[in-house]
């Protein structure tokens, strides 16, 4: 809708991670905000064309901090026969040939754009170089975290995988607003050597962490279903044992050297019921000190049965209170209820509908600024502050509280300014 000319937008409201204005006027020129405020504050701008949006709220483009784009083509998949059966169907159905993977990622990019998303933290499968190339060549930005696996009899695979990702990242031509990272899959599929090698790479790092109670059972006691899984896939022989360190998954991450700023997917269970309360307090403080970001996927978490019976719900409010960044993600299309789009707007709406009173600016911060910082992108590009914009959205919302109304709806956003990942600069 906007073509670079000086334009005054008069909307039902405007919202980002720090402000909520209703009604709102925004003066824009050359993809940059010149002024924002109430209609009375901005007034009439004679030299600008005026566009009225009386039933829409303006927001910056969104960031999806954790997503599996290569699963997009699978569509939503019911989990009515148990998690293990659902996971097996995912493994058996996901694309494996490079051209199929690239096409699935392209579908994921299109679904992301339909959801108002300008950048993602994509988990690029096991050595998913085809995924990374497809995202690098797309219209959106972010980090392609290429997964590596290495534990037990396959420990060397993890170290070799890290080396291959480093080489790939060095050979891939630079793209604005895009980078390559490494994702040691999880503590039950990667050993300390693989984590240390990833941390030493200098590339952005992410991992699945504290996602299930069984993960802590594995890292603390070396037992449980993940041990059986490692034997089933050949990482352990029938009589093999595995030294897991005896600590909680979060504590195991603190032992990784060199210390890095990690993007941590899920963190559903930061403490176990038999641990003293101060264990949790210490972990949250250390995560905050290390400037970690938690990628929270509310709809996927609920779909997969979290919290487990007898456990507390996700501690995202506690993380925020402790000074830990919390960004929103969607996880993969198979566990979502919006087959047409991948959008953290729907995650905000989910939280607003089931978590009691929530601060809309806080939700938008999780869907923009926190995600950008977790990915090492310039977060100013996803605010309504002065400066270059990575994109601008109009979302249906009206009435005396249009921002609250948009969170109660199911409408898709539309682009006023098309996604421009160059506004993010070079990722850190």
Secondary structure as UniProt FT lines:
FT   STRAND          7..15
FT   STRAND          20..21
FT   STRAND          24..29
FT   TURN            30..31
FT   STRAND          32..37
FT   HELIX           39..42
FT   TURN            46..47
FT   STRAND          49..60
FT   STRAND          62..67
FT   HELIX           69..74
FT   TURN            80..81
FT   HELIX           83..93
FT   HELIX           98..114
FT   TURN            115..116
FT   STRAND          117..126
FT   HELIX           129..136
FT   STRAND          141..148
FT   HELIX           152..154
FT   HELIX           155..171
FT   TURN            176..177
FT   STRAND          178..186
FT   TURN            187..189
FT   HELIX           192..200
FT   STRAND          204..209
FT   HELIX           213..221
FT   HELIX           225..232
FT   TURN            233..234
FT   TURN            238..239
FT   HELIX           249..254
FT   STRAND          262..266
FT   TURN            273..274
FT   HELIX           277..289
FT   TURN            290..291
FT   STRAND          293..296
FT   HELIX           298..303
FT   TURN            304..305
FT   TURN            309..310
FT   HELIX           316..321
FT   TURN            322..323
FT   STRAND          325..328
FT   HELIX           333..335
FT   TURN            339..340
FT   HELIX           344..354
FT   HELIX           360..367
FT   HELIX           369..374
FT   TURN            375..376
FT   HELIX           379..382
FT   STRAND          387..388
FT   STRAND          392..396
FT   TURN            400..401
FT   HELIX           402..408
FT   STRAND          414..417
FT   HELIX           421..424
//
